[in-house]
Amino acid sequence: MLTENDKINIIREYIAGYNEYNVDKMLKHVSNNIHFMNITRDLITLNIQGKKDFRSVTEKSKSMFKKRKQEIDGVSFQNDAVEIAVKYSAFFGDGFSNQISNGKKLKLKGKSVFKFNKNEIIEIQDIIYP
């Protein structure tokens, strides 16, 4: 059974992998049956089931940003979930449409909810605030 500290350390490693564009590091503690959702303005904009599809999306998203960074801004624990407040900044890359300028800066706030089973992350919800 993971302690709260264990869960935070796993989340920190996941975020470090994200910031470093290191997909293997991101997925180190992710279940083969991971459920990932991205939610913006109360709409599910991405809904993925399974580590293979999650890996594919994370690999493709690397070209979307020249630089990106997530920072933990707060943590709360609820039953089997850990909710982190997130500050996010990035510079757009070539992976977006022509309407978004290459190099334009993006700053967002939101939260991520991580659910665990045994030693693995089984669900991630990234929720972006408008």
C-alpha positions, 0 to 999 in steps of 0.5 A: 500500500502506498503512503501519501508521501509515496504517491506524491513522489510518483506524481513528482516523477511523472511531472518531471518526465513531462517537463523533460519530454521523457515519456518513459519516465512519465509512464514508469508508474502508470497502469496498463489500463490507465484512464486519462481525461483532459477536461477544459471548460467542463468538456472532456477534450481527450479521453484515453483508455490504455497505456499504449494509446496514452503513450502514443498521445504523449509522444505526439504532444512533444512536438506541440510545444517548444518548451513546457513546464508544470509546477505543483502549486498545492496538494490535497488527498481524498480517499484513493485520489491525490489532487494537485493544483497546477501552474502550467506554462509553455511555448507553442511549437510547430505541432499546432495549426496555423492560427497559433503562432510558433513560439507564442507563450501559454499560461494556465492554471488547473488541477490534476487528479491522480487515482492509484491502485496498489503501486500504479496510477490508474487514472489521471484527470487534467482539468484546465480552468478557463 
